[in-house]
């Protein structure tokens, strides 16, 4: 059986222990983490210092007080990120010193391990994790109305104009709203459960799905649509499993209710948003037909052309240095020293439009292995935590949906190299890893 108020990572501290350095760091760090989650999207530039403090207090606390957890995989991931960056940078000086960076930019990979700081500060507590996730969701909700043009931007989006609500661009808007949409949907059963404030909870759930679902669609990011659809398929399978495990007397009623709800929501979405979806899917039909016939077309107005040209150009660079890449500025070298790129391309892009391609060029197969290892380890350990009741079914299902969503959308955008992507990844994975650490701490 689990103890509700367990203090993880230092089980020798009694419940009524006085304030220690460790507990003070955790409490202050948690408050800063909450401030970071709340304010980051509202004003990215203004929260550089809260972000830095979260990393310093989280990583610092983990290194000072982590005990046996410092020998778990996340610590190895952080060390590997440092080694990969330093090795890639050092070899770039030996192989092509005229192009090498003057100093190693370790943050390019260590930012992927920001989840360690988040996980440490959350102390394995589900209530704290859900609170931080909720604050981030509320912050995004406010962002959709504050940073852009308010109601006017929503109306433009519903009329077929691609909108971004003042964030980096529409792709990042789709990524963030898609993540929150999947998160809200994962907790449907608990939100709608009978009890106090059921009506309020139900109305809030409906409002959240409508707002984030609509924003996801009108951001008009097709890979995000595909990733979100894949996540929805995960939920649908989970729902069917849950229904078939119900007592026979409730099974039929639940199945009919579920199907009726799905039909209604699908019909409503098609009626309201079909013009937006149809316009976006047909926008690049000629380019897609060219891809299927292996006849690439250079078109400066096509996002597919951006990607096909950048990926095609990157292939020789990847083949030449497959293991460790060209250094942290590898993608810049591809763009600056590839004469076969179209003129329009250089004027409109600064990266290779894929986390996988960017990583292979910058840090080779080792860098890509780090990214996949973080997600793979988290999924495997989370499965163990779920089986042993250290993690709820809702949280584990959300992780599966998010992982598929994340792997999909990073095919066509370099979210892992942008602050918004690192923000979402750190909060989600950090919230999962803190439960994994609680399991590992109790079992030692």
N, C-alpha and C positions, 0 to 999 in steps of 0.2 A: 504493500500500500504506500501511496505517496503522502508526504506531509505537506500541507498547503503552504506554510510559511518557511520553507526550508531556505537556508542561506547557502548558496552554492559556492564552490571553489575554495571554501575554508570551513569545513564542517566542524572544526573545533571551537568555533565562536558560539557561545551560548546565546539563546534568544534575547536575553536582557543585557547583553554585553555593552559596555560603555562605547562612546564614539571613538573609533580608532582612525588612523590615517587611511586605512583601506575603505572603511565605511564612509568616511568623509569624502574621499575621492569619488566613490560610487554615487553618493547622493548628489554632489555637485555636478558630476558628469551626467547623471540622469536628467537633471534640470536643464543643463546645456543641450543635451540631446533632444529634449522636448522642444526647446527654443529653436534648435536647428531644423527639426522636422516641420515646425510650424511656419517658420519665416523664410526658409530657403527659396521656395518657388515664388513667393511674393516679391522678393528682391534679392536675386542671387548675389549681386555685388556687395550688398550690405552685410551678408552673413559669412563672409570669408573667415572672420575671426571665430565665430561659433563653430564652424566646421573644423578649423584648426584645433580648437580646444577639445572638441569631441575626439579627434584623432590622438592628441597628446594624452588626454586623460584615459581614454579607452585603451590605446596601445600601451601607454605607460603603466596603467594599473594591471593590465594583463602580464606584462613583463615582470613587474615587481611582485605581484601577489598571485599569479596564475598557478603556481605549484605544478602538479602533475599535468595540468591542461596545457602547459607550455610544451609538452612533448606530443601533443595531438597534431593532426594534419593541418589545421589552420595556421599554426606557427610555422610549419614547413612550407606552406604556401607563401607566407610573407618572406621568409628567407629565400625561397626560390625566385620570387619576383625580384628581389635585390640582386641575386646572383645572375639571373638572366639579363637584366638591364646592364649591369656592370660588364659582363662578358661580351655582350653584343657591342657595347660602346668601345671596350678595349680592342676587340678584333676589328672594329671599323677604323680605328686609328692605325692598325697594322696594315690593313688591306687597302683602304682608300682615305688616307689622312686629309686629303684636300676637301673631302665631303663630310668628314666626321664632325659631330657636335663638339663644342669646346669643353663641355662637361656633361656627365651622365644625368639624364632627367629621370630619376628613379620613380617619380610620382606617376609616370605613365603606366606602370604595372602595380606599384604598391597601392594605388588608389583602388584597385580591384579587391584589396584585402581590408578595406575600410569596414567591412562587415564584422571583423574581429573586434574593433572598438565598440561597435553597436551591441554586439552579442555580450561583451563583457559588462557593459554598463547596464544592460537589462536584467542581469543577475538570474537568468533562467525563469523569470516570472511571466506567466501568460498574461496576467492583467496589465503589466507594464508594457508588454509587447503590443497588445491590442490597443492600448492607450496611445502609444507612439504612432502606430499605423493609422489610427483614427485621426490624430492630429494632422498627419501628412495628407490624408484624404480631405479633411476640412480645408486645409491650406490650398489644395489644388482646386477645390470648389470655389473658394474666394478668388483664386487667381484667374479662373475662367471668366470672372465678371469684372475684375479690377485692372489687370494688366493690359487687356485688350481694349476694344471699343464698346464694352458692355453689351446692352441688348441689341445694338445695331449690328455687332459682329455675329451674334446668334442668328439674327434675321438674314444676314447675308449668307451664312452657312446653310441655312434651311432653303435658301433660294439657289443653291448650287455653287456658291463661291467657296473656294478652299480657304479656311481660316486657321490661325495659329494661336489666337488669344494672347498675343504679346510674348509668347515663349520663343525659344530659339528658332523653330520653324514648325510647320504642320506635322512633320514626322515625330518630333519630340512631344507635341501635344497628344498625338495618337498613342504614343508609347505610354505616357503617364496616365492618360484617361483609361487606356486599356488595362493597365495594371490595377488601378483602383476598381474598375468595373468588375474584373475577375475576383478581386478581394472581397467586394461587397457580396457578390453572388455566392461565393464559397460559404459564407456564414448565414445563408438564407434560413436554414432550419432553426438555428438558434435565435435569430432576429425575430422570426415569426412565431416562436414557441409561446404557448399560453403563459400568462403571468402578468405582473405589473407592467403598466405602460405598453401593453401589446398593441393597442391602436396607434399610439405615437410611433412605436418602433416600426410598425408596418408601413405607415405613411412615409416615414423617413427612408425606409428601404426602397419603396417605389420611387420616391423623388430622386434618390441617389442613382438608381439604375437608369432612370429616364435621362437625367442630366449627363452622367458620364457616358452612357450608351450613345446619346445623340452627339456629344462632343467627339466621341471616337469615330463616328460615321462622318461627320462634316469636316473632320481634319483630312479626310480623303487620302489616307495612307494605306495602300492596298496590302502591303505585307503585314501591317498591323491588323487589318481585317482578317487576313488568313490566320495569323497567330491567335487572335481572339476567338475565331471560329474553332480552331483546334482545341483551345482551352475550354470552350463551351462543350465540345464533344466529350472531354474528360469528365466534366460535371454531369453530363447526361448519362454516361456510363455509371458513374457513382450513384446517381439518382435511381437508376434501374436496379442496381444491386441492393440499395437500401429498401426499395419498394418490394422486391421479391423476398426479402428477409422478414417482411412484416407478417403478422398473423393473417390468415386467409380472409377473415371477416373485414379487414381494413384494406386489403391489397387492391381489390377491384375499385373501390371508391377513390383511393389515392391515385390509381392509374388513370381513371377518368378525369379526375381533377387536374392532374399534371398535363395530360394531353390537351384538355380544354384551355388551360392557361397558356400552353405553348402555341396553340393555334391562334388564340386571340392576340398574343404579343407579336407573333410573326406577322399576322395580318395587319396589325396597327403599324408595325415598323415598315412593312412594304408600302403601305398606303402613304405614310408621311415622308419616308426617306428614299423611296425607290428612284425618283428623278436624280437625286444626288449620286446614288450608287451607280445607276446606269450611265450617267455622264462620265464618271471617273473610269469605269471599266472600258468604255468605248473610246476614251481619249487617246489611247495609244495602240489602237487595234492594228494599224498599219505596221508599227514597230514590232508588235508581237508576231504578226504573220511573217515578217522578215526573219525573226529569230527561228521560227519553226522551219523555215526553208533554208536556214543557214546563210541568209543574205542580210548582213548587218547594215543598217542605215544610220548615217551620221545626221542627227537632228538635234539642234541646240535647244529645242523646246521640249524634248522628251527626257523624262527622268530615267527611263529604261536605257536610253542611249548613253546617259552619264555613266551608268553602271557597267554596261557591256564594254564601253570603251576603256574605262579604268581597269576593269578586271582583265581584259585582253592584254593591256599594256603591262600589267603587273606580273603576268605569268613568267616571262623570261627572267625578271629580277628574282622571283621566288625560286625558280629552278637553279639559278646560279648560287644562291646562298640559302639552301632550304632549312638548315638546322637552327641557325642562330640569327638569321636576317641581316639587315644592313645598318642596324642601330635605330635609336628612337626617332630619327628623322627620315626613316626609310621611305615612307609614303611621299614625303616631300621630294626626295630624290627621283622617285618614279615620275612625278608630275613635272619636275624641272628638267630632267634629262632624258625624256622620251620624245624624240622629234616627230614620231608618227601620230601623236595626239592631235586631234582637230583644234583649230584656233579657238573656236567657241568654247571648247572644254576648259581650257586654262583660265578663262575669264569668269567661270561660274562655279568652280569647285576648289576645295583645298584638301580633300581626302579621297579615299578610294571607295567610299560608300559600302563598306562591309567590315564589321569587326574582324571577321575571319581573314579577309584579304589584307587589311591593314596590319593585323598581328603577324601574319606570315611574312610580310615584307619587312616589318620592323624587327621582329624577334623570332621569326622562323617557327618551326614545328614545336620548339620548346615553349615559346610564348603561347601558342595555341593550346598545347597540352595543359598549361597552367589554367587557362580559362575553363577548359572542359573538366579538368580534375576538380576544381572548386565546385562546379555544379554536380558532377558525378558523386563526389564524396558526400555532399550535402544530401542528395537524394537517398543514397544508401543508408547513411546514418539516421536520417529522418524516418525512414521506413522502420528501422529498429526502434527508434524512440516512440513511434506510433504504436507498434506492436506491443510495447511494454508500458503503454499508457502514460508516457511522458509528453505526448503531443496529441491534441484532439484530431479527430477525423477531418474536421473542417480545415484545420491548419495544414495537414498533410496533403489534402486534396488541392488546396490553394497552391502549395509548393509544386505539385505535379503540373497543374495548369500553367502556373507562372513559368516554369522551366521550359515547357514546350513553346509557350508564347515568346519567351526571351530568346531561345535558340532560333526561332523562326524570324523574328524581326531583325536580329543582328546579321542575317544574311544580306540584307540590302541597305543597312545603315550602321555606322560605327558608334553605336550608343555607348559602348564600354570605354570610349575615349572622350566622351562629353560629360560635363558635370551633372546634367540632368539624369543621364543613364546611370552614372556611378551612384548618384543619390538614391534612385529607385532600387538598384541592385543591393546597395549596402543595407538599406532598411529592411527589405524583404529577407535576404539571406541572413542578415544579422539576427532578425527575429526568429528564424528557424534554428540557427546554430546555437543560440542561447539555450534552447530546450535540449539540443543534443548534448551540450556541455553539462546540463543538469543531470542527464542520464549517466554520463560518463563519471561525473563526480560522485554520484550516489553508489555506483557499482564498484568503486575502488575500495 
